[in-house]
Amino acid sequence: MVTRRAALTGLGALPLAAYGAAPLPFAVGDIVVGCTLLDDPQDDHRGRGRILHYDAALQLRQSLWLTDTTHIVQGLRFAPDGTLWAFDTFARIVARFGADARRIADFRAPPRSFGHVTFHRDGRFFLGDNFVGGSSRVPLRTTLPFMPGTQRHGDGHLFEFSRSGGLLREHATPVHGGMGGFQGLSASAIAPDGRTLVYTSESGPRIMRWDLERRAPLPDFVAAPENSGRFFFDVGFDDAGRLLAVTGGGVDAYDWPGEGDADITAGAVSRPVARSYPLGSFGWASMGPPVGGRIALANFFSGEMAVLDLAGGAVTARAQTGVRRSASGVGQRAA
């Protein structure tokens, strides 16, 4: 059972079916997803924080519980050292687990709605302010928190940290807002050149770019017309350097400009999709980094998980979390 010390400190994380047992460590190839047990009929984002831990074939290994989160756990990502990061944007919690799957000290970040982390190869890392503005254009069944002392949910900015976790600077990244107008910098990836951040506002029609060295915006990589029916949720780069974008119905792959290519600064509002990977349903919103030529994905609406082979285009594994409107933020351990 959870020890008194773990219950008091919020650092305990135990398998669902093995009370008293030590958690199973994260192995290379293992997949994790935030899958909070939503249990408040008045708030469709509130519930008991949980991370589902699968092997590379989506066989469930264990459930890890978070005792101090209040709403959906999202943005899961393994750091290069094997530490797992996870976020509750409502409670302003940046949780971390060691490679042994035990909860370690939270990262103490500024009080923003951070919802994901992006790691640079030089050791720096970046947190995205998940919300922007002070209201939603669409009805919500949850109440978005305001930043302390303000009437704003967030600014949608990018925060840059040193390898040791010191705040280096805040980047005033412009964002779209998504369908509701409150989605800020909700997903990002660093291009092969090491200086270009590619990012989205969840459910928005734009894939945006930011120059990390000049600290200035670049032209959008893709900008579909408003109300075009095109949505972007998550982004990442595969081993071939293609940009992958989760579109709700699947994944689109784009050829990416090389370093020094004039197109990186000239930009384009639309460009051809090099390859599409349809997944047969709508609601696919999160993906992990490519590992062994495959990516893991989660469908927020249905709770389904899938592993997609990027070379052949086939889905090689599927699993059902059993919880709708909760599966958020897929991570996969690469090393």
HELIX and SHEET records of a PDB file:
HELIX    1   1 ARG A    4  THR A    9  1                                   6    
HELIX    2   2 ASP A  263  ALA A  266  1                                   4    
SHEET    1   A 4 LEU A  37  LEU A  38  0                                        
SHEET    2   A 4 GLY A  47  TYR A  54 -1                                        
SHEET    3   A 4 ILE A  31  GLY A  34 -1                                        
SHEET    4   A 4 SER A 328  GLN A 332 -1                                        
SHEET    1   B 3 LEU A  37  LEU A  38  0                                        
SHEET    2   B 3 GLY A  47  TYR A  54 -1                                        
SHEET    3   B 3 LEU A  60  LEU A  66 -1                                        
SHEET    1   C 4 GLN A  74  PHE A  78  0                                        
SHEET    2   C 4 LEU A  84  ASP A  88 -1                                        
SHEET    3   C 4 ILE A  93  PHE A  97 -1                                        
SHEET    4   C 4 ARG A 103  ILE A 104 -1                                        
SHEET    1   D 4 PHE A 114  PHE A 119  0                                        
SHEET    2   D 4 PHE A 125  ASP A 129 -1                                        
SHEET    3   D 4 LEU A 158  PHE A 161 -1                                        
SHEET    4   D 4 LEU A 167  HIS A 171 -1                                        
SHEET    1   E 2 VAL A 132  GLY A 133  0                                        
SHEET    2   E 2 GLY A 154  ASP A 155 -1                                        
SHEET    1   F 4 ALA A 187  ILE A 190  0                                        
SHEET    2   F 4 THR A 196  THR A 200 -1                                        
SHEET    3   F 4 ARG A 206  ASP A 211 -1                                        
SHEET    4   F 4 ALA A 216  ALA A 223 -1                                        
SHEET    1   G 4 ASP A 234  PHE A 237  0                                        
SHEET    2   G 4 LEU A 243  VAL A 246 -1                                        
SHEET    3   G 4 GLY A 250  TYR A 254 -1                                        
SHEET    4   G 4 ARG A 275  PRO A 278 -1                                        
SHEET    1   H 4 TRP A 284  MET A 287  0                                        
SHEET    2   H 4 ARG A 294  ASN A 299 -1                                        
SHEET    3   H 4 GLU A 304  ASP A 309 -1                                        
SHEET    4   H 4 VAL A 315  GLN A 320 -1                                        
END                                                                             
